Amino acid sequence: MQTSTINIENIRRDFPILQRKVRNNKPLVYFDNAATTQKPIQVINSIHNYYLNYNSNIHRAVHQLAEEATAAYELTRDKVAKFINIKNREELIFVRGTTEAINLVSYSWGRQNVQKGDIVLTTEYEHHSNIVPWQLLTKEKEAKLEYIGVDDNGELILDQLNAYLDTGRVKLVTFSHMSNVLGTITNADEIIKQCHKKGVKVLVDAAQSVPHMKVDLQKLDCDFFAFSAHKMLGPTGVGVLWARKAILENMQPFNGGGDMIREVHKYETTWNDLPYKFEAGTPNIADVIGFSAALDYLENIGMDKVREHEIELTKYALEKMLTIKGIKLYGTPDMKKRGGVISFNLGDIHPHDLATIIDEDGVAIRSGHHCAQVLMERLDVSATSRASFYIYNTKEEVDVFIRSLNRAKELFRI
Ligand SMILES: Cc1ncc(COP(=O)(O)O)c(C=O)c1O
């Protein structure tokens, strides 16, 4: 139960859900981590403890419970700042998830800065949450949404970036740091360098990267950065938007309401300081506090080790999958350029049928378009199956998965 990097047995003990049996009384093999990860007991206890002992609203009352809840909520902000290595905690805004973070930027920064004829440039391997908000914006503004293409290796065709930048009309380049379908790790440094040479802002959708590798924002040097707690052991309903202070200060608020104001008069309002200007209303206090425990958990393991473990597991799985006749694997075989996500098709078995069959063996994978229909069109398929790994997954589980794929193959006689 061991890869060379981390002690999985110890880790698995912290995840109560991994002890349960699922269909046909089979042990759960959870390979749907790109959708959401499981939660360690430390995260569950932290939320439980908040509701049991110091449930209160934050930032307002002076009583002890409010003080404790505020301190715990704000402590998470400090931990996030450390986790992604940023200097100014006020640049971190808690939102509901990556989707809300991108919508915030599109609605607030986009409406102020994108005009008729401008280009917002994204890529063909984006999640819908990094496409639809830009469609809404560009339609409203009579601007254009354009796409950097994906090559047959599952990598971005970066020459196309420069051609778009040369038009002088690009206002924003926005891309996924790691594709949720292909696992491709985007060459973010290069894109950001090219964009900044031309004064173009960059948004990085880090929903699939921050949970799986060390990301240092002082090195990355983008302008907006978004990710979700639930994909990194944390609770659902919590995400982070980071943006430079100067940009946030010039942006109009996204939501109006309590906490985001300094003074409200009948017809005029002044805004609170950052980050509160963008955190209107009662936030998701319990889950932000729970997120702290998830960050501690990952810090304790070390993100370099998380990445090494996933590389080892993915390599192992890819090798075994390649021995299955009729399998089609998507994405680059180069592990330096990909994370622990494997999309595939097996003969002409529909991914939903395949997922249903292997679910009988307790194996949970994802099937469908993975909220990436533009990419499905590019790959010329309607759907794929997807296995995605995390720190608690083992080679033995990969073996169960492979046996199950072979069983499906026999059932369908391919
Ligand atoms: C690359 C990518 N971006 C954005 C999202 C949206 O994240 P959320 O649903 O947490 O807002 C996902 C979720 O799967 C994703 O994989």
The ligand as a Gaussian input file, in Angstrom:
#p B3LYP/6-31G(d) Opt

LIG

0 1
 C      -10.548000      23.177000     -14.520000
 C      -11.788000      23.473000     -13.740000
 N      -12.207000      24.731000     -13.647000
 C      -13.299000      25.051000     -12.947000
 C      -14.041000      24.105000     -12.296000
 C      -15.260000      24.521000     -11.536000
 O      -15.051000      24.351000     -10.176000
 P      -16.242000      24.550000      -9.148000
 O      -17.366000      23.671000      -9.620000
 O      -15.665000      24.122000      -7.841000
 O      -16.617000      25.990000      -9.163000
 C      -13.638000      22.775000     -12.367000
 C      -14.445000      21.722000     -11.726000
 O      -14.406000      20.571000     -12.100000
 C      -12.471000      22.451000     -13.105000
 O      -12.053000      21.189000     -13.199000

